[in-house]
Amino acid sequence: RYGADYFEETLLDYDVHSNWGNWCSGAGMTGGRLNRFNIVKQSKDYDFGGDYVRLWCPELRNVPDKFVHEPWKMSEPLMEECGVKIGPG
């Protein structure tokens, strides 16, 4: 319950059904399998062009499509060109 409450207060793209349903499933209350999502894979599969990512993370608006789901894979010069800084520094 605490995790679901926390997510409800902090997620930008919060959805009541997904949140509480997934927390119930994670707690073993649904009797079914427990899904473990790969967020990068899900993002690439369902937000191919990165529109959703860019909507909620406008800092990534200038990042090329190739890197929008994994911006940490960009080179330092490309990060600088795109106006982003990921990692220490």
N, C-alpha and C positions, 0 to 999 in steps of 0.2 A: 504494500500500500504506500509506503514512503517513497519508493522509486517512482511509482505512477504519479503521485502528488508532485514530486520534484519535476518530473518531465512536463507535467501540465503547466507548471509555473514558468519553465525556462525554454521550452522548445519553440522556435519560431514558426515551425510548420505543424504544430500540435493538432492531432485529430483524436477526439475522445474515444472513438471506437478502436482505432489501431492501438492506441496507447494502453487502455485498460484491458483489451483483449489479449495483447501480447504479454502484458504483465501477468495476467491470469494463467496464460499458457506456460510462461516461464516458471511459475510457481507450481506447476503440475496439476492445476485445477481443471484442466480440460480433458484429461485422459488420453490425449493424442500425442503426437510427436512434438518435439521441441525444435522449432526452426532456428537456425543460426544463420543470420544474414551476413553476406559479404557486402558491405556498404558500397565499395568501389564497383563491384560487379553489378549490383542493383542500379546504381547510378548510371553506369554505362548502358545497361539494358533498357532502362525506362526514361532516361533523359539524354538521349544520344547526343544532341547538339549542345547540352549544358544550359539550356534556357532556365530550368528550375534552379540549378545551382547558382547561376548568375543573378537570378531574382533575389535569392535570400543571402547571397554572398557577393554583393556588388563590387567588392574589392577584386574579384576575379573577372570583371567584365572585359578586360583587355587580354586575358589569357587565351591562347589558341585552343580551339576545340580539342586538339590532341591531348592537351594537358589539363583541361578544366576539371576533370575528375581526379587527377593525381598531380596537382600543381607542384608538389615537392620533388617531382622528377625533372623539373625544368633546370636548365643550367643557370648559374648565377647571372651571366649577361642577359639571358632571356627574361629572368625575373626582373632585372633592372629595367629592361626595355618595356615590360608590361606594367611596371609600377608596383610590384609586389615583393615582399620579403618574407620568406618562409624559413623558419629555423632560427638558430642563434644569430645574434648580431645586432 
